[in-house]
Amino acid sequence: MTIKSPKKLIEVALPLDAINTAAAREKSIRHGHPSTLHLWWARRPLAAARAVIFAQMVNDPGYQQGGGFRFGVNKEKAQAERERLFKIIEDLVQWENTNNEEVLERARVEIRRSWREVCELNKSHPQAAELFNPDKLPAFHDPFAGGGALPLEAQRLGLESYASDLNPVAVTINKAMIEIPPRFAGLPPVNPEARNEWLGDRNALSGMDRLAEGNGFGQGDLSVSSAAAERGNLPEALDEMTRGGVNSPVAPVDLSQAIIGPGMAIFSQYAAVLEADGSPMRVKTALQLINRFLAEDDFDHDTQFCLHWFEQQGWATGKYGEADVLARAKGTSVGGLVEAGVVESAKGELRLLKWAEMPRDWSPETDARLPIWEALHQLIRALNQDGESAAGGLLARMPNLAEPIRSLAYRLYTLCERKGWAEEARAYNELVTAWSAIEQAAGEAGVVGSQGQLEI
């Protein structure tokens, strides 16, 4: 017997702009996001997953006839009903509403209502009792769950979720997100110290307040100063993570989290790490020292000015006098910055030029004053306007600047994330994510000015 099923909302229309905006913003969100649990190379945006599952489960209200049934309302009423459903999706995809029970329940109500409509259409089906129980929603199955975005969001929308994968890492991620949390939902931590943190001011590393002997954290025999511990192997670890080596480089969006492991490994090899006054160092202080490595790249004077001005003003206009004072402090001048092509100054004001304002006909070979800041934003312009091949061709014309450009992109991403500038952060994250492809394109283009083959 044929199953009667109305068209789903996803087959007719979706508020794509709202979904795209929320998915793009999500790239820069760290706290509470599953991506901090473990890196996964094909993670789906939670906002898009939530919207797609909702739209797959909800019936489109438009009039439908055929296949032995009639369903829906006229065109005018259907459009009004779609707008109401669109509003639910627009609220549903917002990161702030990820755990908003009022918003989620509105979505669940629509899913249950649509399911009851399908069950009513199929009440005469010979297996209706088994397949079309109006009190039991169909389960969600994802046989290749990967990072787990789809089964997680299906579970959030009230469906019973099943996830599997051939990769044991993916299986572990899905267990941690989908299987284990429901068993302990609402229960306080077992560890007494963590319980106190849970009841009061929570700490991401609760139970390890100090890096001192006797707490099971330091394993070595020495007590060392914070400066000695800090020197460790962290610069090498950071370089390996951002360069990639045999693995893909860590994206800026994941770097602040990824560097914690190697950083804490250095500190924890000692029995105790001491502050200047001899007191044991707190975990919070150690984390601050670890993340400080993301901000200690050595750039030219013009780039140092741009970095500090960007941190203060972003892309907004500031006062010339303040810019002049900062430029002198950084060993450069406003006139030199204008000449370098990184700022615009007029009528007592100054602002940084955005990458979209950089000239397309720019030539690094003939640029007499070439800050890393300018090179980076020209590369972003080429990537966004002309793609990876064009960006690779441009990088091939300034090969000695490749490492400083990459380092500055990481530095700026970290700054934008701290400031909450999601759109600005995305440009730097996308450049580093595409870095391997850009370097490959640069290699194929060949270094400008070098001999491409042996001439005999």
C-alpha positions as MATLAB code, in Angstrom:
seq = 'MTIKSPKKLIEVALPLDAINTAAAREKSIRHGHPSTLHLWWARRPLAAARAVIFAQMVNDPGYQQGGGFRFGVNKEKAQAERERLFKIIEDLVQWENTNNEEVLERARVEIRRSWREVCELNKSHPQAAELFNPDKLPAFHDPFAGGGALPLEAQRLGLESYASDLNPVAVTINKAMIEIPPRFAGLPPVNPEARNEWLGDRNALSGMDRLAEGNGFGQGDLSVSSAAAERGNLPEALDEMTRGGVNSPVAPVDLSQAIIGPGMAIFSQYAAVLEADGSPMRVKTALQLINRFLAEDDFDHDTQFCLHWFEQQGWATGKYGEADVLARAKGTSVGGLVEAGVVESAKGELRLLKWAEMPRDWSPETDARLPIWEALHQLIRALNQDGESAAGGLLARMPNLAEPIRSLAYRLYTLCERKGWAEEARAYNELVTAWSAIEQAAGEAGVVGSQGQLEI';
ca = [
       0.000    0.000    0.000;
       1.319    3.459   -0.950;
       2.406    5.696    1.910;
       0.721    9.107    1.838;
       3.083   11.917    2.686;
       2.675   15.667    2.063;
       5.603   17.663    0.738;
       7.970   18.789    3.449;
       8.880   22.416    4.032;
      12.447   21.784    2.826;
      11.079   20.771   -0.600;
       9.384   24.146   -1.079;
      11.208   26.994    0.647;
      13.661   27.901    3.424;
      14.882   31.188    4.982;
      18.364   30.603    3.576;
      19.778   34.037    4.409;
      19.074   33.576    8.114;
      20.502   30.044    8.077;
      23.648   31.089    6.191;
      24.271   34.040    8.513;
      23.936   31.884   11.623;
      26.143   29.129   10.168;
      28.865   31.642    9.228;
      28.785   33.221   12.678;
      29.079   29.816   14.296;
      32.599   29.381   12.874;
      33.891   31.895   15.406;
      32.077   30.525   18.460;
      34.153   28.431   20.831;
      32.654   28.309   24.327;
      30.182   25.451   24.530;
      30.608   24.391   20.907;
      31.184   20.672   20.147;
      34.194   21.587   18.003;
      36.138   22.189   21.237;
      35.611   18.537   22.177;
      37.768   17.266   19.318;
      38.840   18.522   15.907;
      36.857   17.042   13.017;
      37.602   17.900    9.392;
      34.044   17.918    7.998;
      32.000   19.276   10.873;
      28.563   20.527    9.828;
      27.294   23.815   11.291;
      24.842   23.113   14.093;
      22.557   25.914   12.885;
      22.245   24.396    9.405;
      21.770   20.884   10.802;
      19.004   22.079   13.124;
      17.218   23.970   10.344;
      17.441   21.123    7.831;
      16.139   18.486   10.240;
      13.245   20.735   11.288;
      12.328   21.476    7.654;
      12.531   17.772    6.760;
      10.087   16.863    9.525;
       7.529   19.672    9.067;
       4.851   19.512    6.364;
       4.613   22.334    3.841;
       1.215   24.015    4.279;
       0.576   24.478    0.542;
      -2.359   22.710   -1.092;
      -1.482   19.260   -2.455;
      -3.675   16.735   -4.233;
      -2.906   13.311   -5.675;
      -1.653    9.965   -4.513;
      -4.981    9.265   -2.878;
      -5.088   12.262   -0.549;
      -5.631   16.014   -0.330;
      -3.724   18.235    2.054;
      -3.002   21.883    2.808;
      -4.593   25.282    2.356;
      -4.880   27.863   -0.423;
      -1.910   29.871   -1.672;
      -2.489   32.968    0.442;
      -2.978   31.078    3.699;
      -0.084   28.763    2.890;
       2.304   31.692    2.446;
       1.271   33.175    5.785;
       1.797   29.796    7.445;
       5.224   29.440    5.816;
       6.238   32.844    7.178;
       5.287   31.629   10.657;
       7.407   28.506   10.202;
      10.267   30.611    8.810;
      10.189   32.710   11.992;
      10.591   29.537   14.054;
      13.628   28.566   11.937;
      15.126   32.065   12.196;
      14.906   31.844   15.988;
      16.011   28.215   16.005;
      19.322   28.789   14.204;
      20.556   31.533   16.551;
      23.466   30.341   18.698;
      21.942   31.998   21.761;
      18.880   29.766   21.363;
      20.811   26.505   21.156;
      19.515   25.465   24.576;
      16.550   27.833   24.777;
      13.733   25.475   25.765;
      11.002   27.915   24.719;
      12.369   28.157   21.177;
      13.137   24.443   20.951;
       9.694   23.479   22.208;
       8.023   25.642   19.557;
       9.948   23.644   16.951;
       9.104   20.320   18.612;
       5.407   21.209   18.657;
       5.463   21.748   14.874;
       7.306   18.460   14.315;
       4.791   16.536   16.426;
       1.852   18.258   14.697;
       3.189   17.357   11.230;
       3.787   13.771   12.303;
       0.217   13.466   13.566;
      -1.020   14.768   10.199;
       0.994   12.084    8.385;
      -0.319    9.415   10.760;
      -3.899   10.552   10.124;
      -3.402   10.294    6.340;
      -2.058    6.753    6.756;
      -4.402    5.431    9.441;
      -5.768    2.817    7.019;
      -2.299    1.480    6.196;
      -2.026   -2.219    7.113;
       1.023   -1.479    9.291;
      -0.355    1.759   10.710;
      -0.028    0.610   14.324;
       3.677   -0.106   13.788;
       4.714    2.632   11.350;
       2.319    5.491   12.077;
       1.952    5.780   15.808;
       0.971    9.443   16.417;
       2.431    9.282   19.925;
       5.884    8.114   18.818;
       8.036   10.182   16.476;
      10.209    8.313   13.958;
      13.791    7.807   15.070;
      16.757    9.530   13.435;
      19.593    7.364   12.036;
      22.961    8.649   10.764;
      25.215    5.747    9.657;
      28.169    8.055    8.901;
      27.790   10.542   11.726;
      31.312   12.025   11.691;
      31.424   15.040   14.003;
      27.886   14.328   15.157;
      26.130   17.591   14.265;
      23.091   15.919   12.679;
      22.267   13.326   15.367;
      22.941   15.906   18.085;
      20.465   18.368   16.579;
      17.916   15.629   15.892;
      18.101   14.729   19.577;
      17.727   18.382   20.523;
      14.541   18.556   18.432;
      13.001   15.628   20.281;
      13.900   12.686   18.032;
      15.496    9.478   19.247;
      18.953    9.571   17.659;
      21.205    6.752   16.500;
      24.704    7.462   15.185;
      27.503    5.250   13.894;
      30.750    5.599   11.985;
      33.686    3.486   10.845;
      36.158    5.902   12.447;
      36.625    5.172   16.175;
      37.309    8.860   16.838;
      33.915    9.762   15.390;
      32.302    7.040   17.499;
      33.906    8.493   20.631;
      32.793   12.026   19.739;
      29.218   10.874   19.222;
      29.190    8.897   22.451;
      30.391   11.984   24.312;
      27.771   14.235   22.717;
      24.717   12.025   22.211;
      24.855    8.877   24.333;
      26.488    9.881   27.619;
      25.089   13.379   28.457;
      21.402   12.291   28.660;
      22.338    9.742   31.344;
      23.703   12.461   33.629;
      21.580   15.468   32.651;
      20.950   17.734   35.605;
      23.192   15.795   38.008;
      25.932   17.708   39.876;
      29.601   16.651   39.472;
      30.810   13.792   41.670;
      34.197   15.363   42.502;
      33.734   17.570   45.635;
      35.857   20.418   44.312;
      34.118   20.301   40.940;
      30.780   20.262   42.795;
      31.735   23.519   44.497;
      32.710   24.985   41.140;
      29.394   23.805   39.673;
      27.488   25.464   42.487;
      29.519   28.645   42.324;
      31.968   30.169   39.880;
      32.785   27.385   37.386;
      36.298   26.846   36.104;
      37.066   24.999   32.855;
      39.853   23.235   34.727;
      38.072   22.730   38.065;
      39.871   20.551   40.563;
      43.323   21.655   39.338;
      43.527   25.101   40.896;
      47.266   25.193   41.392;
      50.229   23.697   39.590;
      51.818   22.397   42.773;
      53.121   19.075   43.999;
      50.674   16.759   45.669;
      47.738   17.554   43.401;
      48.460   14.823   40.874;
      49.328   17.363   38.182;
      53.085   17.901   38.304;
      54.988   14.649   37.811;
      58.641   15.773   37.875;
      61.120   16.213   40.704;
      61.929   19.904   40.208;
      60.284   23.143   41.231;
      60.953   25.781   38.570;
      60.113   29.397   37.908;
      57.295   30.272   35.535;
      59.793   31.772   33.083;
      61.806   28.539   32.874;
      58.700   26.435   32.370;
      57.342   28.861   29.811;
      60.468   28.576   27.664;
      59.929   24.770   27.284;
      59.102   23.489   23.809;
      55.987   25.574   23.293;
      57.314   27.678   20.384;
      58.177   24.489   18.498;
      54.779   22.972   19.283;
      53.001   26.105   18.106;
      55.018   26.200   14.893;
      54.232   22.541   14.189;
      50.508   23.112   14.737;
      50.312   26.151   12.470;
      52.691   24.835    9.808;
      50.973   21.461    9.577;
      53.887   19.118    8.821;
      52.517   15.711    7.866;
      49.113   16.774    9.199;
      46.794   19.578    8.176;
      47.539   22.843   10.020;
      45.271   23.701   12.927;
      42.791   26.372   11.830;
      42.876   29.657   13.785;
      39.373   28.919   15.041;
      40.793   25.864   16.890;
      44.248   27.131   17.835;
      43.459   28.608   21.263;
      42.041   25.250   22.313;
      44.634   23.087   20.541;
      47.638   24.801   22.126;
      46.450   24.084   25.674;
      47.542   20.421   25.544;
      51.194   20.980   24.546;
      51.355   24.015   26.831;
      50.087   22.256   29.938;
      52.341   19.266   29.168;
      55.355   21.566   29.528;
      54.183   23.029   32.818;
      53.093   19.704   34.300;
      56.458   17.983   33.839;
      57.636   19.767   37.001;
      56.657   19.036   40.588;
      55.723   22.687   40.983;
      55.758   25.864   38.911;
      56.363   28.923   41.038;
      55.474   32.590   40.679;
      58.121   35.274   41.255;
      57.137   35.440   44.954;
      57.579   31.670   45.369;
      53.867   30.832   45.491;
      52.475   27.979   43.345;
      51.172   29.139   39.965;
      47.433   28.927   39.318;
      46.101   27.105   36.262;
      44.487   30.314   35.032;
      47.887   32.041   34.976;
      49.463   29.115   33.117;
      46.753   29.277   30.455;
      47.348   33.010   30.034;
      51.072   32.377   29.520;
      50.355   29.608   27.011;
      48.037   31.758   24.914;
      50.502   34.645   25.066;
      52.586   32.798   22.478;
      49.838   33.559   19.970;
      50.631   37.259   20.308;
      54.449   37.383   20.268;
      55.276   37.343   16.573;
      57.945   39.795   15.515;
      56.618   42.073   12.749;
      57.869   45.204   10.992;
      57.118   48.634   12.504;
      54.249   49.441   10.138;
      52.564   46.110   10.912;
      53.016   46.632   14.657;
      51.207   49.965   14.320;
      48.396   48.371   12.309;
      48.005   45.584   14.855;
      47.635   47.954   17.798;
      45.441   50.411   15.903;
      43.190   47.570   14.747;
      42.883   46.334   18.323;
      41.821   49.807   19.447;
      39.690   50.948   16.504;
      38.961   47.976   14.262;
      38.121   49.347   10.811;
      36.605   52.513   12.300;
      38.046   56.019   11.894;
      40.196   57.432   14.701;
      41.874   60.729   15.531;
      45.059   61.683   13.683;
      46.747   62.825   16.886;
      46.306   59.461   18.561;
      47.577   57.704   15.425;
      50.627   59.973   15.310;
      51.532   59.188   18.927;
      51.135   55.428   18.348;
      53.116   55.552   15.077;
      56.039   57.267   16.791;
      55.954   54.722   19.601;
      56.131   51.906   17.035;
      59.038   53.438   15.144;
      57.086   54.589   12.096;
      55.093   57.643   10.951;
      51.626   58.392    9.640;
      53.166   59.599    6.376;
      55.058   56.328    6.032;
      51.913   54.317    6.690;
      50.042   56.230    4.000;
      52.957   55.622    1.633;
      52.857   51.917    2.508;
      49.213   51.776    1.417;
      47.757   50.470    4.664;
      45.953   53.564    5.990;
      43.940   56.524    4.746;
      44.431   59.864    6.491;
      42.490   63.098    5.908;
      40.896   65.966    7.841;
      42.505   65.065   11.131;
      41.377   61.445   11.007;
      42.876   58.077   10.102;
      41.597   54.583    9.355;
      43.005   51.261    8.207;
      42.211   50.145    4.658;
      40.158   46.960    4.414;
      41.292   44.122    2.156;
      38.471   44.889   -0.298;
      39.943   48.391   -0.741;
      43.402   47.114   -1.678;
      44.288   47.738   -5.363;
      44.012   44.736   -7.688;
      47.020   45.864   -9.727;
      49.332   45.814   -6.702;
      52.821   44.460   -7.380;
      54.964   43.231   -4.469;
      58.067   43.337   -6.682;
      57.812   47.100   -7.142;
      56.439   48.006   -3.718;
      59.231   49.947   -2.032;
      57.578   49.774    1.387;
      55.905   46.409    1.955;
      54.569   45.715    5.484;
      53.410   42.209    6.365;
      49.996   43.751    7.076;
      49.671   44.876    3.458;
      50.890   41.538    2.084;
      48.396   39.611    4.230;
      45.390   41.694    3.227;
      46.372   41.658   -0.441;
      46.481   37.858   -0.195;
      43.019   37.820    1.424;
      41.766   40.080   -1.381;
      43.163   37.741   -4.038;
      41.664   34.676   -2.327;
      38.199   36.222   -1.986;
      38.044   37.878   -5.379;
      39.911   35.414   -7.604;
      40.323   32.151   -5.680;
      43.156   29.936   -4.429;
      45.099   29.869   -7.716;
      45.307   33.656   -7.836;
      46.294   33.808   -4.170;
      48.988   31.189   -4.820;
      50.291   33.162   -7.775;
      50.552   36.247   -5.578;
      52.303   34.337   -2.788;
      54.838   33.019   -5.310;
      55.839   36.637   -5.944;
      56.763   37.203   -2.284;
      57.920   33.775   -0.980;
      60.046   35.224    1.825;
      56.906   36.705    3.419;
      54.911   33.456    3.555;
      55.637   32.570    7.188;
      55.097   36.108    8.598;
      51.826   36.372    6.630;
      50.561   33.102    8.072;
      51.621   34.082   11.598;
      49.875   37.443   11.318;
      46.674   35.761   10.128;
      46.673   33.575   13.246;
      47.395   36.597   15.443;
      44.552   38.626   13.926;
      42.099   35.774   14.170;
      42.855   35.441   17.887;
      42.355   39.170   18.358;
      39.038   39.202   16.468;
      37.760   36.202   18.411;
      38.570   37.938   21.688;
      36.774   41.073   20.521;
      33.752   39.165   19.224;
      34.275   40.371   15.635;
      32.927   37.298   13.832;
      32.939   38.685   10.279;
      36.515   39.978   10.539;
      37.673   36.706   12.122;
      36.230   34.686    9.253;
      38.519   36.303    6.640;
      41.652   35.297    8.561;
      40.350   31.822    9.372;
      39.469   31.158    5.729;
      42.957   32.190    4.584;
      44.734   29.794    6.935;
      42.253   27.016    6.194;
      43.110   27.402    2.509;
      46.846   27.828    3.170;
      47.928   24.383    1.956;
      46.083   24.867   -1.343;
      47.544   28.363   -1.710;
      51.085   27.082   -1.108;
      50.507   24.318   -3.651;
      49.309   26.874   -6.196;
      52.351   29.014   -5.396;
      54.631   26.035   -6.021;
      52.956   25.366   -9.351;
      53.328   29.021  -10.325;
      57.029   28.997   -9.375;
      58.911   31.689   -7.532;
      58.947   34.838   -9.638;
      62.455   35.737  -10.722;
      63.844   32.215  -10.255;
      64.975   29.874  -12.995;
      62.194   27.355  -13.645;
      64.336   24.724  -15.431;
      67.916   23.960  -16.262;
      68.922   25.695  -19.439;
      71.319   23.640  -21.607;
];
